[in-house]
Amino acid sequence: MTAVLTLEEVSYRFPDSPSPALRDVSLHIERGQRIVLLGRNGAGKSTLLLIAAGILRPQRGSIRLDGAPVVYSRQGLRRLRQCVGLVMQSPDDQLFSASVRQDISFGPLNLGLSAEEAHHAVIEAAALCDVTDLLDRPTHALSGGQKARVALAGVLAMRPRCLLVDEATSGLDLWARHHVLQVFNRLVEQETTILLATHDLALARCWADLVVVLREGQIAAVAPPAQVWADPSLRALIAPPEIWLE
């Protein structure tokens, strides 16, 4: 498979932080993969996603898109965001337009699509996320599950080849969670890559092709779930022994 996105020896430290959020992280993200990021709070999962999406710029190391270095100019970041989409942990951080239709259309229009092209992208993404009946609803009137699906549709309307997701299934009821995972699976069938940061061990075990284990800003392992689950030292980096599911 071809790498869509590559992180090469990436390091990042937040201002006033005593230690790096990421340190010498290298990761190849290939097409059509289900990848789950696991690790304790503060391990670097969200920081990795923000750097991969171009929101944060590495202080050391580089990001490559389809083998070419990411350029942090307006044009370079637009190219990155045409290919890489980020779904934030809280939908309220992502929804800001008055109506669902306006919110989903913002990304395609911002990428330079015509009004007609943006309309088709909105209809396609809304159907995929089962929010077509919500298009004329105000975003503030949506339930938590509806907000999560609308936020996802807003990213998918830009038709990314790599979708970065920060805890998108947390706080959802079982039906909303099931629907979001169905959307992810359909995207993977179309060779979209999903990189999901989560604390949901059951989801990681049954859904992921690869698990990336982070420890204090470094990658401790990149392996299939079965290999991670079989290694007590890796399990200890992720969660206390009593909450592991056998």
C-alpha positions as CSV (number, residue, x, y, z in Angstrom):
1,M,0.0,0.0,0.0
2,T,1.0,3.6,-0.6
3,A,1.7,5.9,2.3
4,V,-0.7,8.9,2.3
5,L,0.9,10.6,5.3
6,T,4.3,10.2,6.9
7,L,5.6,11.7,10.1
8,E,9.4,11.7,10.2
9,E,11.2,12.2,13.6
10,V,8.5,14.7,14.7
11,S,8.9,16.5,18.0
12,Y,6.8,19.2,19.5
13,R,6.8,21.0,22.9
14,F,4.0,23.3,24.1
15,P,5.1,26.7,25.6
16,D,5.9,26.4,29.3
17,S,5.7,22.6,29.2
18,P,8.6,20.9,31.0
19,S,8.6,18.0,28.5
20,P,7.8,17.5,24.9
21,A,4.3,16.4,23.9
22,L,5.8,14.4,21.1
23,R,9.4,13.3,20.8
24,D,11.0,11.8,17.6
25,V,7.8,10.3,16.4
26,S,7.9,8.5,13.0
27,L,4.7,6.9,11.6
28,H,3.7,5.8,8.1
29,I,-0.1,6.1,7.5
30,E,-1.1,4.0,4.5
31,R,-4.3,4.0,2.4
32,G,-7.4,2.1,3.5
33,Q,-6.2,1.3,7.0
34,R,-8.0,1.4,10.3
35,I,-5.5,2.7,12.8
36,V,-6.1,3.3,16.5
37,L,-4.0,5.5,18.8
38,L,-3.9,4.2,22.4
39,G,-2.2,5.7,25.4
40,R,-2.8,7.4,28.7
41,N,-4.0,11.0,28.9
42,G,-1.0,13.2,28.0
43,A,0.7,10.4,26.0
44,G,0.5,12.7,22.8
45,K,-2.5,11.3,20.9
46,S,-4.3,14.6,20.3
47,T,-1.0,16.4,19.6
48,L,-0.1,13.8,16.9
49,L,-3.5,14.4,15.2
50,L,-3.1,18.2,15.3
51,I,0.3,17.9,13.7
52,A,-0.8,15.5,11.1
53,A,-3.7,17.8,10.2
54,G,-1.4,20.8,9.9
55,I,-2.9,22.7,12.8
56,L,0.4,22.5,14.7
57,R,3.8,22.7,13.0
58,P,6.5,20.3,14.1
59,Q,9.4,22.0,15.8
60,R,11.7,19.2,14.6
61,G,11.1,16.6,12.0
62,S,8.8,16.8,9.0
63,I,5.4,15.7,7.6
64,R,5.1,14.2,4.1
65,L,1.9,14.0,2.0
66,D,2.1,11.4,-0.8
67,G,5.9,11.5,-0.4
68,A,6.3,15.3,-0.7
69,P,7.1,17.5,2.3
70,V,4.2,19.6,3.6
71,V,4.8,23.3,3.0
72,Y,3.3,25.6,5.7
73,S,2.2,28.2,3.3
74,R,-1.5,29.0,2.6
75,Q,-1.3,26.9,-0.6
76,G,0.6,24.1,1.1
77,L,-1.9,23.8,3.9
78,R,-4.8,23.9,1.6
79,R,-3.3,21.0,-0.3
80,L,-2.9,19.1,3.0
81,R,-6.5,19.8,4.1
82,Q,-7.8,18.6,0.8
83,C,-6.4,15.2,1.6
84,V,-6.4,15.1,5.4
85,G,-9.5,15.9,7.6
86,L,-9.7,16.2,11.4
87,V,-12.8,15.4,13.5
88,M,-12.4,17.0,16.9
89,Q,-13.3,15.4,20.2
90,S,-16.1,17.8,20.9
91,P,-18.5,18.6,18.0
92,D,-19.2,22.0,19.6
93,D,-15.6,23.0,18.8
94,Q,-16.3,22.2,15.1
95,L,-19.9,23.5,14.5
96,F,-20.2,27.3,14.2
97,S,-22.6,28.0,11.3
98,A,-26.3,28.8,11.8
99,S,-27.6,25.8,10.0
100,V,-26.4,22.3,9.3
101,R,-26.3,22.9,5.6
102,Q,-24.1,26.0,6.0
103,D,-21.8,24.2,8.4
104,I,-21.2,21.2,6.1
105,S,-20.7,23.5,3.1
106,F,-18.1,25.7,4.8
107,G,-15.2,23.4,4.1
108,P,-15.9,22.7,0.4
109,L,-16.4,26.4,-0.3
110,N,-13.3,27.3,1.7
111,L,-11.3,24.9,-0.5
112,G,-12.5,26.8,-3.6
113,L,-15.3,24.6,-4.9
114,S,-18.0,26.3,-6.8
115,A,-21.5,26.6,-5.3
116,E,-22.8,23.7,-7.4
117,E,-19.8,21.5,-6.5
118,A,-20.1,22.4,-2.8
119,H,-23.9,21.5,-3.0
120,H,-23.2,18.1,-4.4
121,A,-20.5,17.5,-1.7
122,V,-22.9,18.5,1.0
123,I,-25.6,16.2,-0.2
124,E,-23.2,13.3,-0.6
125,A,-21.7,13.8,2.9
126,A,-25.1,14.3,4.6
127,A,-26.4,11.1,3.0
128,L,-23.3,9.1,4.2
129,C,-23.7,10.4,7.7
130,D,-27.5,10.1,7.7
131,V,-28.2,13.8,8.4
132,T,-30.0,14.7,5.2
133,D,-33.2,15.4,7.2
134,L,-31.3,17.8,9.4
135,L,-29.8,20.1,6.7
136,D,-32.2,23.0,7.5
137,R,-32.0,22.6,11.2
138,P,-30.1,25.1,13.4
139,T,-26.9,23.5,14.7
140,H,-27.6,24.6,18.3
141,A,-30.8,22.5,18.3
142,L,-29.1,19.2,17.6
143,S,-28.7,16.3,20.0
144,G,-25.2,15.1,21.0
145,G,-25.3,12.2,18.5
146,Q,-26.6,14.5,15.7
147,K,-23.9,17.0,16.4
148,A,-21.3,14.3,16.1
149,R,-22.6,13.1,12.7
150,V,-22.9,16.6,11.4
151,A,-19.4,17.4,12.4
152,L,-18.2,14.3,10.7
153,A,-20.2,15.2,7.5
154,G,-18.6,18.6,7.5
155,V,-15.2,17.0,7.3
156,L,-16.2,14.3,4.8
157,A,-17.7,17.0,2.5
158,M,-14.1,17.9,1.7
159,R,-13.5,14.3,0.6
160,P,-10.3,13.6,2.5
161,R,-8.2,10.5,1.8
162,C,-7.1,10.4,5.4
163,L,-9.5,11.0,8.3
164,L,-8.1,11.9,11.7
165,V,-10.6,11.4,14.6
166,D,-10.1,12.4,18.2
167,E,-12.4,10.4,20.4
168,A,-15.4,10.8,18.1
169,T,-17.4,7.9,19.7
170,S,-17.0,9.0,23.3
171,G,-20.2,10.2,24.9
172,L,-22.4,8.7,22.2
173,D,-25.2,6.2,22.9
174,L,-24.8,2.7,21.4
175,W,-26.9,3.5,18.3
176,A,-25.0,6.7,17.5
177,R,-21.7,5.0,18.1
178,H,-22.7,2.1,15.8
179,H,-23.7,4.5,13.0
180,V,-20.4,6.4,13.2
181,L,-18.5,3.1,12.9
182,Q,-20.6,2.1,9.9
183,V,-19.6,5.4,8.3
184,F,-15.9,4.7,9.1
185,N,-16.2,1.2,7.6
186,R,-17.7,2.5,4.4
187,L,-14.9,5.0,4.1
188,V,-12.2,2.3,4.5
189,E,-13.9,0.3,1.8
190,Q,-13.3,3.3,-0.5
191,E,-9.6,3.3,0.6
192,T,-9.9,6.2,3.0
193,T,-7.6,5.8,6.0
194,I,-9.0,6.3,9.5
195,L,-6.7,7.3,12.3
196,L,-8.7,7.2,15.5
197,A,-7.5,8.3,19.0
198,T,-9.5,6.6,21.7
199,H,-9.6,5.1,25.1
200,D,-12.2,2.5,24.0
201,L,-10.2,-0.8,24.3
202,A,-13.1,-3.0,23.0
203,L,-13.3,-0.8,19.8
204,A,-9.5,-0.9,19.3
205,R,-9.4,-4.7,19.7
206,C,-12.3,-5.6,17.3
207,W,-12.0,-2.7,14.7
208,A,-8.4,-1.7,14.2
209,D,-6.0,-3.1,11.6
210,L,-3.1,-1.5,13.5
211,V,-2.7,-0.1,17.0
212,V,-0.2,2.7,17.8
213,V,0.7,2.8,21.4
214,L,2.0,6.1,22.7
215,R,4.0,6.6,25.9
216,E,5.1,10.1,27.1
217,G,5.2,11.5,23.6
218,Q,7.0,8.5,22.0
219,I,5.7,5.5,20.0
220,A,6.1,2.4,22.1
221,A,4.7,0.0,19.5
222,V,2.9,-0.2,16.1
223,A,1.3,-3.6,15.8
224,P,-1.9,-5.5,15.2
225,P,-4.3,-5.5,18.2
226,A,-3.7,-9.2,18.9
227,Q,0.0,-8.6,19.3
228,V,-0.6,-5.6,21.6
229,W,-3.1,-7.5,23.7
230,A,-0.7,-10.4,24.1
231,D,2.1,-8.1,25.5
232,P,1.8,-7.3,29.2
233,S,4.3,-4.5,29.0
234,L,2.3,-2.7,26.3
235,R,-1.0,-3.3,28.1
236,A,0.5,-1.7,31.1
237,L,1.1,1.5,29.1
238,I,-2.5,1.8,28.1
239,A,-4.8,1.0,31.0
240,P,-4.8,-0.5,34.5
241,P,-5.0,-4.3,34.6
242,E,-8.5,-4.5,36.1
243,I,-10.2,-2.8,33.1
244,W,-8.8,-5.0,30.4
245,L,-11.3,-7.1,28.6
246,E,-10.3,-10.7,28.1
